[in-house]
Amino acid sequence: MAGYDGHRGWLYYLAADPSRRGEGIGSALVAEAERRLAALGCPKVQLMVRSDNESVFAFYDARAYTRESVGVTGKRLVADV
Ligand SMILES: CC(C)(COP(=O)(O)OP(=O)(O)OC[C@H]1O[C@@H](n2cnc3c(N)ncnc32)[C@H](O)[C@@H]1OP(=O)(O)O)[C@@H](O)C(=O)NCCC(=O)NCCS
């Protein structure tokens, strides 16, 4: 899932079925999301990754993403059931 808020583009929920990982599906999804965001005039794409998910950071490192030092804060507006 990708979204453009008029300021930045965001990627969410990237995943490939565990039985199909390593076949280029994740790379193709990211490339297509970047293409569609750029076509909307989006200047930058970013995403949140759990800090202990090193393999996903490495996946994005290899695709020219730069790790950034930011914290995330949040508040549920609807109870998590
Ligand atoms: C991150 C994820 C989407 C990558 O999808 P994918 O289809 O496996 O990605 P690709 O095949 O395009 O590339 C996988 C990379 O891992 C390597 N790889 C090789 N075998 C692999 C395997 N069996 N499983 C995973 N990755 C493998 C590939 O070589 C490639 O690295 P490189 O191109 O940088 O050298 C997938 O691992 C995933 O669904 N992870 C769990 C969900 C998750 O944590 N999503 C991130 C939320 S922020």
PDBQT file of the ligand as one rigid body, heavy atoms in Angstrom, charges set to zero:
ROOT
HETATM    1  C1  LIG A 101      10.591  -7.571   2.766  1.00  0.00    +0.000 C 
HETATM    2  C2  LIG A 101       9.897  -8.474   1.757  1.00  0.00    +0.000 C 
HETATM    3  C3  LIG A 101       8.604  -7.813   1.298  1.00  0.00    +0.000 C 
HETATM    4  C4  LIG A 101      10.804  -8.665   0.538  1.00  0.00    +0.000 C 
HETATM    5  O1  LIG A 101      10.038  -9.348  -0.468  1.00  0.00    +0.000 OA
HETATM    6  P1  LIG A 101      10.754 -10.312  -1.546  1.00  0.00    +0.000 P 
HETATM    7  O2  LIG A 101       9.740 -10.580  -2.615  1.00  0.00    +0.000 OA
HETATM    8  O3  LIG A 101      11.360 -11.459  -0.870  1.00  0.00    +0.000 OA
HETATM    9  O4  LIG A 101      11.868  -9.323  -2.100  1.00  0.00    +0.000 OA
HETATM   10  P2  LIG A 101      12.858  -9.539  -3.328  1.00  0.00    +0.000 P 
HETATM   11  O5  LIG A 101      12.768 -10.947  -3.805  1.00  0.00    +0.000 OA
HETATM   12  O6  LIG A 101      12.589  -8.460  -4.301  1.00  0.00    +0.000 OA
HETATM   13  O7  LIG A 101      14.266  -9.262  -2.664  1.00  0.00    +0.000 OA
HETATM   14  C5  LIG A 101      14.614  -9.962  -1.492  1.00  0.00    +0.000 C 
HETATM   15  C6  LIG A 101      16.012  -9.691  -1.132  1.00  0.00    +0.000 C 
HETATM   16  O8  LIG A 101      16.421 -10.728  -0.250  1.00  0.00    +0.000 OA
HETATM   17  C7  LIG A 101      17.234 -11.658  -0.947  1.00  0.00    +0.000 C 
HETATM   18  N1  LIG A 101      16.704 -13.009  -0.781  1.00  0.00    +0.000 N 
HETATM   19  C8  LIG A 101      17.216 -14.100  -1.337  1.00  0.00    +0.000 A 
HETATM   20  N2  LIG A 101      16.557 -15.165  -0.979  1.00  0.00    +0.000 NA
HETATM   21  C9  LIG A 101      15.589 -14.755  -0.156  1.00  0.00    +0.000 A 
HETATM   22  C10 LIG A 101      14.558 -15.431   0.540  1.00  0.00    +0.000 A 
HETATM   23  N3  LIG A 101      14.393 -16.756   0.480  1.00  0.00    +0.000 N 
HETATM   24  N4  LIG A 101      13.689 -14.704   1.271  1.00  0.00    +0.000 NA
HETATM   25  C11 LIG A 101      13.807 -13.382   1.341  1.00  0.00    +0.000 A 
HETATM   26  N5  LIG A 101      14.795 -12.700   0.693  1.00  0.00    +0.000 NA
HETATM   27  C12 LIG A 101      15.667 -13.381  -0.040  1.00  0.00    +0.000 A 
HETATM   28  C13 LIG A 101      17.200 -11.256  -2.383  1.00  0.00    +0.000 C 
HETATM   29  O9  LIG A 101      18.455 -11.550  -2.947  1.00  0.00    +0.000 OA
HETATM   30  C14 LIG A 101      16.957  -9.786  -2.278  1.00  0.00    +0.000 C 
HETATM   31  O10 LIG A 101      18.105  -9.095  -1.905  1.00  0.00    +0.000 OA
HETATM   32  P3  LIG A 101      18.869  -8.064  -2.866  1.00  0.00    +0.000 P 
HETATM   33  O11 LIG A 101      18.106  -7.942  -4.128  1.00  0.00    +0.000 OA
HETATM   34  O12 LIG A 101      18.932  -6.782  -2.092  1.00  0.00    +0.000 OA
HETATM   35  O13 LIG A 101      20.195  -8.676  -3.026  1.00  0.00    +0.000 OA
HETATM   36  C15 LIG A 101       9.611  -9.873   2.360  1.00  0.00    +0.000 C 
HETATM   37  O14 LIG A 101      10.805 -10.391   2.927  1.00  0.00    +0.000 OA
HETATM   38  C16 LIG A 101       8.521  -9.894   3.404  1.00  0.00    +0.000 C 
HETATM   39  O15 LIG A 101       7.333 -10.067   3.070  1.00  0.00    +0.000 OA
HETATM   40  N6  LIG A 101       8.886  -9.743   4.676  1.00  0.00    +0.000 N 
HETATM   41  C17 LIG A 101       7.908  -9.839   5.787  1.00  0.00    +0.000 C 
HETATM   42  C18 LIG A 101       7.011  -8.636   5.852  1.00  0.00    +0.000 C 
HETATM   43  C19 LIG A 101       7.759  -7.409   6.301  1.00  0.00    +0.000 C 
HETATM   44  O16 LIG A 101       8.463  -7.429   7.300  1.00  0.00    +0.000 OA
HETATM   45  N7  LIG A 101       7.522  -6.321   5.529  1.00  0.00    +0.000 N 
HETATM   46  C20 LIG A 101       8.151  -5.049   5.822  1.00  0.00    +0.000 C 
HETATM   47  C21 LIG A 101       7.216  -4.147   6.562  1.00  0.00    +0.000 C 
HETATM   48  S1  LIG A 101       8.015  -2.571   6.856  1.00  0.00    +0.000 SA
ENDROOT
TORSDOF 0
